[in-house]
Amino acid sequence: MLKVTYRTSKKLTLDQEDGAWLYGKGRRVLMRLAPGAKAEARLLEVLSTAWQSPEEALEKAGLDDFNLQARGHFLIHQALGAGLLDACYAWGERPLLYVFPAIKTPLPAWNGKGLSRFAWARPEKTGLRLASPLSSFVVSTAEPGLTGLVSALAGKNPAEPPKVQGFSEEEIDLVLKVLTGAGLLALLDDAEDKPPLAWWQWHDLMFHSRSLWRLSDYDPPDTLRFKDVFPCPRVVKTKSGRPCLELPPVDENCLALLDRPFGKVLSDRRTRRRPAKEPVGLGCLSALLHSAARLKSSKELEQEGVVSFRPYPSAGARHPLELYLAANKVNGLEPGLYHYQPQKHSLSPLAGNHQGMEDLLAFNPLAPWDYDPPQAQIWISARFGRTAWKYESVAYRLVQMDLGCLYQTLYLVATALELKPCCLGAAEVDLFARATGLDALEEPAVGLFVVSK
C-alpha cells in the first residue's frame, strides 16, 4: 500500500536563539516560532532527522494529547504548503521516488502521458534525478530499475502503463502518478509543439529557468560559494611574459570624434561588415580599446576580493572578460595575436600555437557575406571563475550579460570613431582555443567582434 513520509529540506536550519527557521545559504527567515512553541520546535527537529510519516513524527516529538497533535498537524500543513518538506513515496516498505519539495496536492491519475521533451535526467547513485524547466519539482528514483520505466516513457504516449521487471502494477501506477503530479509528463504532439513552447529548445528553456534568479527565490545568487575553498581569480590576468607593446594615447582627431553628441552616435550605430581597402590605423584601435575596455580603477573589498571599474558594466564588478586582438591589416601593428592589458592599455603578444595562429588570422568570419576578411578581430573570452567565485546558479547568465554590455560599448565607440563594427553570433571557438592554447573550461571564447576602416 501507499506510504508517504516527509523530511524537512536539508537547506532548512534552526536558529536556536530566536526560534527562526532559516532557508539556504542566504539564511532567509521563512518561519519564526513563538517563544512558547516548544512542541512545534521539537516536531520540526524530529522531521529533520529521517523520513517519517506525520503520525510517526508526532509520536517521536512527544505530541500525545489532542491539542498538541492538532497544532502539529497544522504546522506540517503549513510547512508542506511553503515547500519546506521533501517527500518519499513508497509502496509498503519499498521506497520508489523522492520528490523535492513534496507535492502538496493529491496525486492525479496517469492519463497516458509520456515524458515531456523538456524533461532531463542525470545519473545518481540510486538511479536518476529528473527535472524540467516547466516544473518546480525534482524527482529522484530510489530504485535503479526505474530507469527502464523512464526510458519507456520517452518519445511517446504509451497506450498502457509500461511493464518493468521487478515492479508490480501498483508500484508502476504510483510512480506514474508521482511523475504526473510533478509535471514531468506531457501529451506529446500537443501543447509542447505549438507556440509559445514550440519556440523553445529544451536546453534554451532549461538555461532560462535555471539561471534566472527571482526575488521570491530563497537563496540569493551572490553566495561567495568558493570563498573558503579556492583563491579568488586575479582581477587582471597575468601577462604572457613577453614584452608588451604600449598603445599610443588617444590623439586629438579621435578625441574630437569621441566628443560627438551621444544622440547622434546612438542614432548612427549599425552593423557594418564590408572592409575598406586601406587598413585601419593602430591609433583608432587604441582609442577603441581605451574608450571601451580599459581598467579605470580597482578596489579591494573585505569579502569579495579585488573588483574593478571599466567603461562597460559587469555583474558585481567582477569583469571576467578578456580581449584578444587578432591583427590582420592594421597600420602600425605586425599581423599577429595579442592580449589586451586593460590596466596598462597595452598589447601582449601571444606565443601560442604557431599553426593555430596562422589559421586564426586566415579565418574570415565575413565569408558568408562574400566580404574580405576584417582588418581586426577582437576575440572575447571569459575567465568564468571570476564570476562563479561569487555567484551561484546565475554565473553563466551574468557572463552573457557582461558580454552584451561590452558589445554595445564597442559598437558605440566604433561608431563614434567612424569605424565599421560587427559582432558575430557564431565563431570558431575551437580555432581560438588552438591558437591561444587556453583551457576551454577555464577561459572559453564567448564572443567575437570585428572592426575595419
C-alpha positions, -999 to 999 in steps of 0.1 A, spaced: 0 0 0 10 36 -5 32 52 22 43 88 21 70 100 45 84 135 49 116 152 59 124 189 62 146 202 34 183 199 40 186 236 34 164 244 64 182 251 97 170 263 131 184 294 148 183 283 184 184 318 198 152 332 184 134 301 170 137 312 134 138 286 107 162 297 80 165 285 44 195 282 23 229 298 23 213 332 24 197 321 57 164 337 48 138 336 76 109 315 64 92 307 97 96 320 132 81 301 160 65 318 190 87 318 222 64 292 238 61 269 208 84 242 221 63 214 208 64 228 172 102 232 175 106 196 186 84 184 157 105 202 131 137 189 147 123 154 145 113 158 109 149 169 101 164 136 113 148 110 90 120 102 66 88 96 86 50 99 84 33 128 102 20 103 128 55 89 134 69 124 138 42 135 162 48 104 183 86 109 184 82 146 192 60 137 222 29 154 210 5 129 225 -26 149 235 -53 162 212 -44 199 212 -7 193 207 -15 169 178 -38 194 162 -11 221 164 15 196 150 -7 187 120 -13 224 113 24 230 114 31 202 90 4 215 67 19 250 68 54 236 61 41 214 32 24 244 16 55 265 19 76 239 2 98 232 32 92 194 33 105 168 9 87 136 4 94 99 -1 68 78 -20 69 41 -11 48 11 -18 47 -7 15 83 -6 29 99 -2 -6 109 34 -14 103 43 -50 107 80 -55 119 111 -36 104 144 -45 119 178 -37 98 196 -25 69 174 -16 38 176 -39 12 193 -17 -19 183 -38 -34 148 -41 -17 128 -68 -35 128 -101 -42 97 -121 -19 89 -150 -36 96 -184 -13 82 -209 13 110 -209 49 104 -220 80 121 -208 79 158 -216 105 168 -242 117 195 -218 124 169 -190 161 160 -184 178 133 -163 212 129 -148 226 98 -130 228 94 -92 240 65 -70 205 51 -67 193 58 -102 182 90 -120 174 126 -110 146 141 -131 136 177 -136 121 200 -161 121 238 -166 83 236 -167 82 221 -132 91 233 -97 98 197 -86 129 175 -88 123 137 -86 149 111 -77 144 74 -82 151 52 -52 154 21 -73 179 17 -102 154 -5 -121 130 25 -126 154 38 -152 137 13 -176 103 29 -168 117 64 -176 130 51 -209 97 35 -218 80 70 -214 105 88 -237 93 100 -271 58 85 -270 24 84 -253 21 48 -240 -14 33 -246 -9 13 -214 13 16 -183 47 2 -192 57 -30 -176 91 -31 -158 106 -63 -145 108 -64 -107 80 -39 -101 43 -46 -95 14 -29 -114 6 -10 -82 42 3 -79 43 13 -115 10 31 -111 23 50 -81 54 61 -100 33 73 -130 11 93 -106 40 110 -89 57 119 -123 23 133 -135 19 153 -103 54 166 -105 47 180 -140 74 158 -158 50 142 -182 31 156 -212 9 146 -240 33 145 -270 22 163 -302 1 186 -281 9 219 -264 46 214 -264 47 215 -302 26 247 -305 36 283 -297 47 295 -273 65 263 -262 73 254 -298 98 283 -300 119 268 -272 145 241 -275 149 221 -243 184 235 -234 173 271 -240 144 268 -217 164 249 -191 191 276 -191 165 303 -189 147 288 -160 177 276 -140 198 308 -143 171 334 -138 171 345 -101 138 357 -89 131 379 -59 109 351 -45 138 326 -45 151 316 -11 188 316 -20 204 348 -32 228 342 -61 258 360 -45 267 332 -21 305 335 -23 304 297 -25 342 294 -32 354 320 -7 369 294 17 376 268 -10 397 284 -38 416 316 -40 397 343 -59 410 346 -95 430 377 -100 412 409 -112 437 412 -140 451 382 -159 488 376 -156 509 387 -185 523 363 -210 559 371 -201 568 386 -235 575 424 -238 543 444 -241 536 469 -268 524 502 -253 494 515 -273 495 551 -284 475 577 -264 442 588 -279 451 615 -304 433 648 -310 414 636 -341 400 606 -322 392 628 -292 372 651 -315 353 621 -329 345 608 -295 332 642 -284 304 640 -309 268 642 -295 258 610 -279 223 611 -295 240 613 -329 263 583 -322 234 563 -309 213 571 -340 242 562 -364 250 529 -347 246 499 -370 264 468 -381 288 474 -410 307 445 -425 324 455 -457 361 465 -450 377 494 -468 408 489 -490 431 509 -467 440 494 -434 426 506 -401 452 525 -380 466 514 -347 456 548 -332 420 541 -340 422 506 -324 440 522 -294 412 547 -290 386 519 -293 401 497 -266 409 526 -243 374 541 -245 355 508 -243 376 483 -222 404 499 -201 406 494 -164 398 528 -148 403 518 -112 402 489 -88 392 484 -52 396 456 -27 365 445 -8 366 427 25 346 397 14 348 397 -24 384 404 -31 395 429 -57 369 443 -81 375 467 -110 357 495 -128 357 498 -166 337 517 -192 312 489 -195 293 474 -165 298 440 -151 279 420 -125 294 426 -91 322 445 -108 338 411 -114 348 418 -150 357 383 -162 360 392 -199 394 392 -217 400 408 -251 424 393 -277 432 413 -308 439 393 -340 455 419 -362 452 412 -399 456 445 -416 464 472 -391 486 501 -400 514 503 -374 510 468 -360 525 435 -372 500 408 -380 495 385 -350 475 377 -320 477 400 -289 462 400 -255 449 434 -244 462 445 -210 434 468 -196 454 482 -166 484 494 -187 465 499 -220 490 478 -239 491 447 -260 509 415 -250 520 393 -280 509 357 -276 534 328 -280 507 302 -287 504 275 -313 520 289 -344 499 270 -369 469 278 -348 476 315 -350 480 313 -388 447 295 -391 430 321 -368 444 350 -389 433 333 -421 398 328 -407 373 350 -424 341 354 -403 326 376 -431 329 349 -457 291 342 -456 285 377 -470 313 374 -496 333 402 -480 371 403 -475 384 393 -441 380 420 -414 411 441 -407 410 433 -369 392 407 -349 385 412 -312 380 378 -296 364 379 -262 369 351 -237 357 348 -201 376 338 -170 345 321 -157 359 316 -123 359 354 -117 321 354 -117 314 319 -105 336 325 -74 309 349 -61 277 339 -79 258 306 -78 234 293 -104 234 326 -124 271 328 -132 270 319 -169 240 341 -174 258 371 -158 288 365 -181 265 367 -211 250 399 -198 285 413 -194 293 403 -230 262 422 -242 273 453 -223 308 451 -238 293 446 -273 272 477 -272 300 497 -257 324 486 -285 296 493 -311 291 529 -299 327 538 -296 335 523 -330 306 542 -345 319 575 -329 353 567 -344 338 562 -378 349 525 -380 329 496 -393 319 473 -364 302 439 -364 296 414 -336 293 378 -347 266 354 -333 288 324 -342 325 319 -341 351 291 -345 358 289 -308 379 257 -312 402 277 -336 406 304 -309 415 277 -283 441 261 -305 457 295 -314 459 307 -278 465 274 -260 438 284 -234 419 258 -215 383 260 -229 369 253 -195 390 278 -176 388 306 -202 364 298 -231 358 321 -260 323 337 -257 322 363 -284 338 378 -315 337 415 -325 353 425 -358 362 460 -369 376 476 -401 381 510 -415 
